[in-house]
Amino acid sequence: MRNTFDLAPLYRSTVGFDRLFSLFDQLGHDGSPGYPPYNIERTGDNAYRITVAVAGFSEPELNIEVKENTLTIRGEKQVKAENEAEPLYQGIAARAFERVFQLADYVQVKGASLENGLLHVDLVREIPEAKKPRQIQIGKANGNGKTNVVEAKAAA
C-alpha cells in the first residue's frame, strides 16, 4: 500500500520551489518498476556514483545518455542466436529497461564502467566561479555619493 501526501498547502506558502514539489509528487506516481535495482552514493564532497545492477547485459547492450538535466540508462538484450539452448526456467531477468535520473544543476557525468554485472556512472557537481557565493565587503561612501568597492573574496 502506498501513502499519498497532499502537497497543495505547501504550494501556497513557497516561492520558487515548484519544481522541487513537482518532483516529490512524481516520486510515487511515475509507475516505474523496481527493475533494475540501483544505488546512489556520495563518493566525495561534490562527487556521486550511481550503480545499476545490470547482470546479464554486456557493454553493447547498454546505452547511457545525458540530455539537459536528465540521465537515461537503457538496456536491451540482443536477439539470441538460433542455435542457442532454449531455457526451461529463466530466473535472471533479461528484459529491456530504462532508468531515468533527474540531475541537479551543474552535475555532469564524468564516466561509466561495467564490472561484475554492475554499471557504475560517476557524476561530479562543478559550480562555475560566476555562480559560487562571494563575500562582498561594505565600502565607505566617497565625496561624490558613490561607494568604494573593496575586493570581493570568493567563498570556499
HUSUL-V433262 format. One record per run of one state. SS is the DSSP state (H for helix, E for strand, - for the rest). FROM is the first residue (numbers start at 1). TO is the last residue. Records with the same first field share a line. If there is no record, write none. Layout:
BEGIN
SS=FROM-TO ; FROM-TO
END
This chain:
BEGIN
-=1-7 ; 13-17 ; 28-37 ; 43-46 ; 54-58 ; 68-69 ; 76-96 ; 103-106 ; 116-117 ; 126-128 ; 132-133 ; 136-140 ; 142-146 ; 148-152 ; 155-156
H=8-12 ; 18-27 ; 59-61 ; 129-131
E=38-42 ; 47-53 ; 62-67 ; 70-75 ; 97-102 ; 107-115 ; 118-125 ; 134-135 ; 141-141 ; 147-147 ; 153-154
END
